[in-house]
């Protein structure tokens, strides 16, 4: 007799919510994560919370988190991202599988980043998103970096004055979170939350976090590329606001994550990331990412059928 499988039926890819319709992120630490039907359960000293797995973009799992095999199975089936992070969410260790089963975005990304001319074109488009009222199409990368640096420094000055928070420079020591000033601590925690959101979208649509166009040489280069598009709007003003309202006894990392989640609760940033990536990659909005097919590459016929026992033909 076949063993009856417990739990809900595995959801088909076409039935899953798109990444831009999901909640951005949930951070969990010092808790046990299990599964009940199509939801994950989070248990700590305060009780049990059920979370519909398919409605979450990414789970950030902090220290003291125990997760069951059945919970990971569900999370994998629903394409929910998992990031294993360090204390206060400021160190990144590993991630889970993509929601997309198509490599179209990945192939386009690899093609564009592998050619100097097309890579420069994408990088310019990234900067154009930062300067919508200017024409940056003829600027060099050196000039673009200078313009971006000036934009970020100007944002720091503006919000420093607005919230009456002293600002010297950006300092971040991942080995010693507490050594940073309150505004630097808030920036670090909020930025990591933003990286988690961007990461969940990038891997959900099947792209590589490591193939960056501006950043390079790091396994999250593309994450940094995309996250930098939103920091002046999201994390920088939030960090100065938090620094102006908190004291030495407050857990700034926790407050920053919660406020960042509240700022993104409408889900608009998830949609913006998808739309911006489609624009950068010159991919249409109706590209199908969830076709669960495999083919074999051929140098003459491009693709041939998978799962066929081919015979020698010389």
Buried (B, 14 or more C-beta within 10 A) or exposed (E): EEEEEEEEEBBEBEEBBBBBBBBBBBBBBEBBBBBBEBBBBBEBEEEEBEBBBBBBBBBBBBEEBEBBEBBBEBBBBBBBBBBBBBEBBBBBEEBBBBBBBBBBBBEBBEEBBEEEEBBBBBBBBBBBBBBEEEEBEEBEEEEBBEBBEEEBEEBBEBBBEEBEBEBEEBEBEEEEBEEBBBBBBBBBBBBBBBBBBBBBBBBBBBBBBBBBBBBBEEEBBBBBBBBBBBBBEBBBBBBBBBBBEBEEEEEBBBBBBBBBBEBBEEBEBBBBBBEBBBBBBEBEEEBEBBEEEEEEEEEEEEEEEEEEEEEEEE
